[in-house]
Amino acid sequence: MLNKTLLIFLLLLQSDLAVSETLAVSKNKSDAIVLTFLGTGAPRPSFERYGPSILVEAGENKILVDAGSGMRERIFEVGGFPLLTSIDTFLITHLHFDHTISIPGLWLSGWLYGRRIPMNVYGPSGTEKMMEHMRKAYQWDIDYRGIVGVPLQGSKLTAQDLNAGEIIKVGSLKITAFAVEHMPVNIQSGKSLGLRGDTLGFRIDYKNRSVVFSGDTRSTDKSKLIEFGKDVDVLIHEVQVPSPGNSKEAKLANVSLSVHSTPEQTAYILSRTKPRLAVYSHIIPPGTTERQLIEATRPFYEGPLTVAHDFMKITISDEIDIETVERIGKQSFEDSNVLDD
Ligand SMILES: [Zn+2]
């Protein structure tokens, strides 16, 4: 009898716990922004750090910030065909190949395997032109697949150039584009080398949560990141560690220090913005270790800081949770159930 009473009490206790945990989770996380780091590297090939690309999910919204190499495969690893076919929005920080090379991969794969709405690409000036060229480059592929029976809805690629300061709404997300400093300059004088174009950072707000993407940028006291990153929940910042030595290769690698940020320079931005969490991603060179980056930053910045790795997942809510996303691995298209009847 005693045992039976105890058992009922324990069952009640367990079910109470289960309910209150579920309620707590849904209450706290319904406003969450979830970030999945698909690639945390830069132009240099790496098996550990694919090219820069971060999936942002908030409510029903799914947006990719940048489209680095291997992005399509990373999306497939974390979400199979349902994820591959459900993303229809890119935010592109600038037109360097390490940020754009996977746009056609997802645009066309997503369409081929089931997306039936256009792919939309937002980016700096020149984005519309680049997408027009991509459409032309793959028109034969689209015509071919259309003729053999792939529905043409979803094969469309639309683009919009964004100006700094422009705000766009995607669902209940508010996205603010701002200018960052990544255009080529004379290393000695700091003067522009005259190339036209823009590079952007983005701030995304959803309910009371916020995240800022630095884009590729050097860090100066004029950086717009200081304004747009102020008190943000999560600030994702690029970083470059100087290559040692005097080889021709090291010298070439270090040319880009004039348009990127060292850990010390990034610390300058972080100490002025004070995010709830700072995250390094777009790591140059990709073999730089977490320890190297933290040690190089710590003398200048003491706030919460982590180094992203591919498959890292950050959930921004009352708490900021960091975990590694589960990979669902290979999935058969035939069993994926992604096509409407
Ligand atoms: Zn880059």
Boltz pocket constraint, residues with backbone or C-beta under 6 A from the ligand:
constraints:
  - pocket:
      binder: B
      contacts: [[A, 42], [A, 43], [A, 52], [A, 96], [A, 98], [A, 99], [A, 216], [A, 282]]
      max_distance: 6.0
